[in-house]
Amino acid sequence: MATVRFSKEFKDSILKNARAVFKSREKSVDDALPNKWGDTVYDIVFADFIPALNNVPTEFLSMQDTFRFGGFVEVDTLQSVSFSMPLSSKRPFPSGDNLPSGLETKVKRVGYYNNEFKLRDLPEFADFKTELLAWQVRKAEVAKQEREFVSAVQKVIESHATLAPALKMWPPLWDLVNEEYRDRHREVVERVKPSEKVQALEEEGINLSALTATVVAHKLTK
């Protein structure tokens, strides 16, 4: 009777499913992106120019309903962060590649003829920066948890040639197996001795109980 061997395709499907365990957590973090600061940031950046901008016919200005944030110039971890922040209404932005005199002390334009701005690390932006840094930490932590979980699952499947002994050692692996491989497994009867494999993985720092908790938590949030 044939056994269900861990082919590359099979392993890849399991690792893909392992990554999917974290999709809801990633979405939760992404949904918490601090992008509600558009009007506040706009008012700080253009505080000295709003009266003048409001007196210029809109035909001469770039009217936009989002503030395109391109990161913080002097904050290493936030230099490559970029996203759009909605504004409560369309508001005027300076046209052309030259910023009004004095504006460079607050922002740096990203590219030419582009209304994406990097903010200077000023006290006026401290609250926004604090919230953004906290969000970045949460996002990095979820990414770290995903990498560790996927790496541990990979070590579990790499420690066996076939599915049955891997399931014997760690039953929640079943939740990461696609239906086509489950059908094949149901046709197989195989004797296994997982104790030595478990000990070897534990020596590598793989906590099967922690892996199980991650899978169970994912099932509860589906």
Number of C-alpha atoms within 10 A of each C-alpha: 6 10 15 18 15 18 11 9 8 18 17 13 16 23 19 14 17 25 16 16 23 20 15 13 17 18 12 12 16 14 10 14 16 18 16 15 16 19 18 13 19 19 12 13 21 19 11 12 15 16 10 9 17 12 8 11 9 13 8 12 16 14 15 15 16 20 23 20 22 22 26 23 18 13 14 9 12 17 14 12 13 15 15 16 20 17 19 11 11 13 19 21 20 18 15 12 13 12 14 11 7 10 16 14 12 18 23 18 19 16 10 10 12 13 21 21 21 23 24 19 17 13 9 14 18 11 11 16 20 11 12 19 16 12 17 18 11 16 19 14 12 16 16 12 13 21 15 14 23 21 14 21 21 16 14 20 21 13 14 17 14 17 23 22 19 24 17 15 19 19 13 19 20 16 15 19 19 13 11 9 16 15 11 13 18 10 11 13 11 12 8 12 11 15 10 10 16 19 12 12 16 12 10 11 10 20 14 19 10 12 18 15 12 18 18 14 11 16 11 7 9 7
